[in-house]
């Protein structure tokens, strides 16, 4: 499969300046903004109107004509290409999975790892990128754990300190799920490649928010329901072409085969690309929604998305510091990712309840050291006015209302 550089449909182009200046247009595009200041994209995203319309249109066609392949075959192909373009990889390296957790488990269980091998993980990562690797201990694999720290920072030096001749893979996240601190991917990946060590990245907290090409990694997985602004139940799985023969499909079906329409001969010849990791019918509703979401992000442009998120986070960071809140961030500004985590002076749950009652949507998350914090995760369509309202509500909560 050859990747195409897809250009956004000009009739669907989203002008960021207009979106931020025209409330009626923004409310129509993102209905959540009518009643809420939504800052929980690192948890789940509200669905944009275009995504809902695309799913509804498909449902109407399927109701009238049946759920036949021709209704979504072009969408499947273009979604694969749009995802590849966003990830900075080839379309032949992209498959669809049910979730980030499923994709990471497919990678952990599909590699030939056993006694005498070791893998390296970060103990402070989200469980989805720790549990599949810990489970390999039953096969005799040594799992080495990088100790967690307050900011969730994973340095190249910490990783390499645990790598030796037995190490086959390092599994880390592109951004920490709580603090948003970014992985130094462009430094870590070549350092591991030079040692013959594979790199698996849980990319759910950057894909769709941060301009971070993933082609330097060997594997990456990301769900649609966070920064990609898509529905739940579908994820993109990247497997670098050069390692596809090393990753055995853990689930096999007719769609995994080189000729999925050869029903009689059943030749065990896998597809020559990442489609080998798709055993059967895909989640078409999820795929249709993801397609619309990727079109939207492509129309805005990931560089514009990331710049806008960074600007909003700078304002959030400054405002929280002025309020005397404790920010959980790295000292290196270039590693500050798409969200900000902070500990207010008053009890976290109390402040969270106050914000929620006033339609300021944030997330409560455990810190890497055992406490709790509030996580603020804006997207490109949020406004400075919404940030100002959020900071005002935090100030009110801190003063005891």
Number of C-alpha atoms within 10 A of each C-alpha: 12 8 17 13 10 12 10 18 12 8 7 12 15 19 10 18 9 11 20 15 11 11 14 13 13 19 17 15 18 18 16 17 19 12 11 14 23 23 23 22 25 25 20 18 21 19 20 21 16 18 25 16 14 17 20 15 13 18 16 11 13 14 10 9 10 11 14 10 11 8 15 17 12 11 18 19 14 19 25 24 26 27 28 26 19 19 22 15 22 23 25 20 25 27 22 25 24 19 22 24 20 18 26 27 19 20 22 23 17 15 17 11 19 14 13 13 18 24 26 24 25 23 18 26 23 15 10 17 25 23 16 18 25 18 15 19 16 10 12 14 21 21 20 19 16 19 13 15 14 14 21 27 23 26 15 16 9 13 21 15 9 16 19 13 11 14 22 22 24 25 23 27 29 26 29 28 24 32 30 29 29 27 25 17 22 14 12 20 21 15 15 21 14 8 14 13 21 18 23 25 23 27 25 28 28 27 27 28 30 22 18 22 17 24 20 17 22 21 27 29 28 28 30 29 26 24 29 27 26 28 26 19 17 25 29 28 30 30 26 23 18 9 14 19 13 11 18 17 22 16 13 16 15 20 19 23 23 17 15 17 10 11 9 6 6 12 13 12 12 21 16 16 21 24 21 24 29 22 18 15 10 15 14 20 19 20 26 25 30 32 25 23 29 26 25 21 24 24 20 18 18 19 14 18 20 21 15 21 21 21 13 22 22 14 14 22 21 11 19 21 12 11 15 13 19 15 20 22 23 18 11 9 10 10 16 21 26 30 30 23 28 24 20 24 14 13 13 17 14 13 23 21 15 18 20 15 9 14 15 24 20 24 19 19 18 12 22 21 12 8 10 19 25 24 29 29 28 28 26 22 19 21 18 14 10 18 22 14 14 24 21 14 20 23 20 14 20 19 10 11 10
